[in-house]
Amino acid sequence: MEAAPRVAKDYSSYRVVAAKHPWRWVGTAVIALGVLAVAWSLATNPRWEWGVVAQWFTAQSVVNGLVETLKLTAISGVLGFVLGFILALMRLSASPLLVSVSWTFSWIFRSTPLLVQMLLWYNLGYLYEKISLGVPFTDVRFFEVQTTTLISQFAAAVLGLTLNQAAYSAEIIRGGILSVDQGQLEAAAALGIPAWRRSTRIVLPQAMRAILPTAFNEIIGLVKGTSIVYVLAYSELFYTVQVIYNRTQQVLPLLLVATLWYIVITSVLSVFQYYIERHYSKGAVRNLPLTPLQKARKFFATHAAVPNRRNP
């Protein structure tokens, strides 16, 4: 006896109902109340002195300090990562001497505070009155200059930030290179692909996926690390607001000015980080993550479609 054929159930009369997430809404409400409470406190507490913050936020002296902060970040960031790349290659080389030099450099500069490094560079003239270039162990000199003339406040700041950044960048880049599967390099070598092309077309694109997140975090840390330069009395952003609030005694509003500018800079860098990481994730993921704008469009399109499905 044959079994009766199964008839597919008709679901056309069923109403589509959106999934319920009650605890999600409870959590959202609690967080929203907390945010509103903080915003209300910021808006109604007169001791924040937002008028003073607005007055000094775009003041010429503050903007000049901001420019110096950006200059220090750009120069130290570029030089630090270039030197870090060289140190990473030295660490990965087959030469024991190059490996030892790279390891020692990273060990010294990662083991000492950045503040101490800057002060040592700025006081280098105490150890060496003159800096010269010539033939070692002879009196032949091609170039000679007073150390205090060469190592200015700006030079000491750049040296300290660059060398400290290079020590950390070297480890970041080395880790990114080691994250690439060595089997791919062996296969490329077996196919006769030159070493330079293996590095630029196989290793580097894949290593960038591991390098970029940490590298951008280092750059963001470098932006905030420039505030340490105030010990050299160099007119970057933090030192500038210090000078102003020492004169006006408006400490908190001026600190808020510096804080807001640091937030602006790091926010812009975070946006760049997101899109650059998204670009280099091609090939690593099947579908690229949606951008915030695409997520917003999808959210509104989805929620607009639900009522239409309820009432066909």
Backbone hydrogen bonds, N-H to C=O, Kabsch-Sander energy under -0.5 kcal/mol:
donor,donor_aa,acceptor,acceptor_aa,energy
8,A,6,R,-0.5
11,Y,9,K,-0.7
14,Y,11,Y,-1.6
25,W,21,H,-1.6
26,V,22,P,-2.0
27,G,23,W,-2.7
28,T,24,R,-2.3
29,A,25,W,-2.4
30,V,26,V,-2.3
31,I,27,G,-2.4
32,A,28,T,-2.7
33,L,29,A,-2.4
34,G,30,V,-2.1
35,V,31,I,-2.6
36,L,32,A,-2.6
37,A,33,L,-2.3
38,V,34,G,-2.2
39,A,35,V,-2.7
40,W,36,L,-2.7
41,S,37,A,-2.1
42,L,38,V,-2.5
43,A,39,A,-2.1
44,T,40,W,-2.1
45,N,41,S,-1.9
48,W,45,N,-1.5
49,E,46,P,-1.2
52,V,49,E,-0.6
53,V,49,E,-1.8
54,A,50,W,-2.6
55,Q,51,G,-1.8
56,W,52,V,-2.1
57,F,53,V,-1.7
58,T,54,A,-0.6
59,A,56,W,-1.2
63,V,59,A,-2.6
64,N,60,Q,-2.5
65,G,61,S,-2.0
66,L,62,V,-2.3
67,V,63,V,-2.4
68,E,64,N,-1.9
69,T,65,G,-2.0
70,L,66,L,-2.4
71,K,67,V,-2.4
72,L,68,E,-2.6
73,T,69,T,-2.3
74,A,70,L,-2.7
75,I,71,K,-2.5
76,S,72,L,-2.3
77,G,73,T,-2.4
78,V,74,A,-2.4
79,L,75,I,-2.4
80,G,76,S,-2.2
81,F,77,G,-2.1
82,V,78,V,-2.2
83,L,79,L,-2.6
84,G,80,G,-2.2
85,F,81,F,-2.2
86,I,82,V,-1.9
87,L,83,L,-2.5
88,A,84,G,-2.3
89,L,85,F,-2.1
90,M,86,I,-2.2
91,R,87,L,-2.3
92,L,88,A,-1.5
93,S,89,L,-0.6
93,S,90,M,-0.9
99,V,95,S,-2.3
100,S,96,P,-2.3
101,V,97,L,-2.5
102,S,98,L,-2.4
103,W,99,V,-2.5
104,T,100,S,-2.5
105,F,101,V,-2.3
106,S,102,S,-2.2
107,W,103,W,-2.5
108,I,104,T,-2.5
109,F,105,F,-2.3
110,R,106,S,-1.8
111,S,107,W,-0.8
112,T,108,I,-0.7
117,Q,113,P,-2.0
118,M,114,L,-2.3
119,L,115,L,-2.0
120,L,116,V,-2.3
121,W,117,Q,-2.3
122,Y,118,M,-2.5
123,N,119,L,-1.6
124,L,121,W,-1.3
126,Y,123,N,-1.5
127,L,123,N,-0.6
127,L,124,L,-1.1
128,Y,124,L,-2.5
131,I,145,V,-2.8
133,L,143,F,-2.9
135,V,140,V,-1.2
138,T,135,V,-1.4
142,F,133,L,-3.3
143,F,133,L,-1.8
145,V,131,I,-2.1
147,T,129,E,-2.5
149,T,146,Q,-0.6
150,L,146,Q,-1.9
151,I,147,T,-3.3
152,S,150,L,-1.4
156,A,152,S,-2.6
157,A,153,Q,-2.1
158,V,154,F,-2.6
159,L,155,A,-2.7
160,G,156,A,-2.5
161,L,157,A,-2.6
162,T,158,V,-2.9
163,L,159,L,-2.4
164,N,160,G,-1.7
165,Q,161,L,-2.3
166,A,162,T,-2.7
167,A,163,L,-1.6
168,Y,164,N,-1.3
169,S,165,Q,-2.9
170,A,166,A,-2.3
171,E,167,A,-0.9
172,I,168,Y,-1.9
173,I,169,S,-2.9
174,R,170,A,-2.4
175,G,171,E,-2.2
176,G,172,I,-1.9
177,I,173,I,-2.4
178,L,174,R,-2.3
179,S,175,G,-1.0
180,V,177,I,-1.3
184,Q,181,D,-1.1
185,L,181,D,-0.8
186,E,182,Q,-2.1
187,A,183,G,-2.2
188,A,184,Q,-2.4
189,A,185,L,-2.5
190,A,186,E,-2.1
191,L,187,A,-1.4
192,G,189,A,-1.2
193,I,188,A,-2.2
198,R,194,P,-2.2
199,S,195,A,-2.0
200,T,196,W,-2.3
201,R,197,R,-2.6
202,I,198,R,-1.3
203,V,198,R,-2.3
204,L,199,S,-2.8
206,Q,202,I,-0.9
207,A,203,V,-2.8
208,M,204,L,-2.3
209,R,205,P,-0.6
209,R,206,Q,-0.6
210,A,206,Q,-0.7
210,A,207,A,-0.8
211,I,207,A,-2.2
212,L,208,M,-2.7
214,T,210,A,-0.6
215,A,211,I,-2.7
216,F,212,L,-2.8
217,N,213,P,-1.6
218,E,214,T,-2.0
219,I,215,A,-2.1
220,I,216,F,-2.6
221,G,217,N,-2.2
222,L,218,E,-2.2
223,V,219,I,-2.2
224,K,220,I,-1.6
225,G,221,G,-2.1
226,T,222,L,-1.3
227,S,224,K,-1.4
228,I,225,G,-1.8
229,V,226,T,-1.6
230,Y,227,S,-1.4
231,V,228,I,-1.9
232,L,229,V,-2.1
233,A,230,Y,-1.8
234,Y,229,V,-1.1
236,E,234,Y,-2.6
237,L,65,G,-0.9
240,T,236,E,-2.4
241,V,237,L,-2.1
242,Q,238,F,-1.8
243,V,239,Y,-2.3
244,I,240,T,-2.0
245,Y,241,V,-2.8
246,N,242,Q,-1.9
247,R,243,V,-1.0
247,R,244,I,-0.6
248,T,244,I,-2.6
249,Q,245,Y,-2.0
251,V,249,Q,-0.9
254,L,250,Q,-1.5
255,L,251,V,-2.2
256,L,252,L,-2.2
257,V,253,P,-1.7
258,A,254,L,-1.9
259,T,255,L,-2.5
260,L,256,L,-2.8
261,W,257,V,-1.9
262,Y,258,A,-2.3
263,I,259,T,-2.2
264,V,260,L,-2.2
265,I,261,W,-2.4
266,T,262,Y,-2.5
267,S,263,I,-2.1
268,V,264,V,-2.1
269,L,265,I,-2.3
270,S,266,T,-2.0
271,V,267,S,-1.8
272,F,268,V,-2.0
273,Q,269,L,-2.5
274,Y,270,S,-2.2
275,Y,271,V,-1.9
276,I,272,F,-2.4
277,E,273,Q,-2.6
278,R,274,Y,-1.9
279,H,275,Y,-1.8
280,Y,276,I,-2.1
281,S,277,E,-1.0
282,K,279,H,-1.2
283,G,285,V,-0.7
284,A,281,S,-1.8
285,V,281,S,-1.5
295,K,291,T,-2.6
296,A,292,P,-2.1
297,R,293,L,-2.2
298,K,294,Q,-2.4
299,F,295,K,-2.4
300,F,296,A,-2.4
301,A,297,R,-2.4
302,T,298,K,-2.5
303,H,299,F,-2.3
304,A,300,F,-1.6
305,A,301,A,-1.2
306,V,302,T,-1.3
308,N,304,A,-0.6
309,R,305,A,-1.7
310,R,306,V,-1.7
311,N,307,P,-1.7
